[in-house]
Amino acid sequence: MTSPEDVVHRINVEGADPLALSGVNDANLHELARLAGVRVSLRGDQLSLAGPLEAVEHAAPIAQGMIELARMGEPMNAEDVRRLADDVGRGRAETGRNGDLKIVLPGLRRIIAPKTAGQRAYVQAMYDHEIVVSIGPAGTGKTYLAVAVAVDMLQKKRVKRIILARPAVEAGERLGFLPGDLQAKVDPYLRPLYDALEDMMPHEKVQRALETRTIEIAPLAYMRGRTLGDAFVILDEAQNTTGMQMKMFLTRLGVNSRAVVTADKTQIDLPMREESGILQVERVLPGIDGIGFCYLEDADVVRHRLVREIIKAYQEDATG
């Protein structure tokens, strides 16, 4: 029922995919109504929010974020609605910017776009800075978005090649006990980079790029002594580099190149945690023009809802 104090706010949804916006069995609209305490209805090109003024004002930016995602054809579910609501609650919502940051993958007819305020800042930083250091927990899209931007810049001929590197650090296992030659031993460490890449490009195009060395995936040790020009270079899992390895990597950068360093400080596998190159980078590099730092939080986790809850639980346990 409508109370005399209730207000109705209508938002134009023209251009938005109605199924993406509403979700299966209107699940997204139901979630918005539940979270904000409003009544939600979708009729033609109008999304109506009805309820107390304060509740409607809270629901409006969440609804706007949903509409932006739907206009890009982004798949959306109730978890995405909760994530948008979390951004609004933290004062992190920035409507009107996702469309500028969407990455079109023509070979797969897909669009990749940041889903949270933290991810938007991260993607923007990769276009604005020569070096970006991205620090955050698992599931925040650090590697995935970096690879997406790299592929976008390669397609637009802003760089001539992509180089993806990871330190082959033993996280409780021993490389020597793995079967095969050196390449076979390090491939498991590099597999997440292959997976991200093959999600952005058709498989045959990835294989061709690897054969022509337009794309290179290698352990960090293979970077020593090289100058990487006209390249988009990603160092993944950088928390497992030593200070010397990090310095070596950052000083490989050549003319017209960009570097992205991704790290999760809660997953340092080095024998001596304080030796991590990412901790040193945080101390010595802030303030240098052209280098951007992006800190992603548990609110930026875009994997299963439980991943965010698990990260929170471990953070609370660590702080006592």
Buried (B, 14 or more C-beta within 10 A) or exposed (E): EEEEEBBEBEBEBEEBBEEBBBBEEBBBBBBBBBBBEBBBBBEEEEBBBBBBEEBBBBBBBBBBBBBBBBBBBBEBBBBBBBBBBBBBEEEBBBBEBBEEBBBEBEEBEBEBBBBBBBBBBBBBBBBEBBBBBBBBBBBBBBBBBBBBBBBBBBBEEBBBBBBBBBBBBBEEEEEEEEEEEEEEBBBEBBEBBBEBBBBBBEEEBBEEBBEEEBBBBBBBEBBEEEEBBEBBBBBBBBBBBBBEBBBBBBEBBEEEBBBBBBBBBEEBBBEEEEBBBBBBBBEEBEEEEEBBBBBBBBBBBBBEEEBBEBBBEEEEEEEE
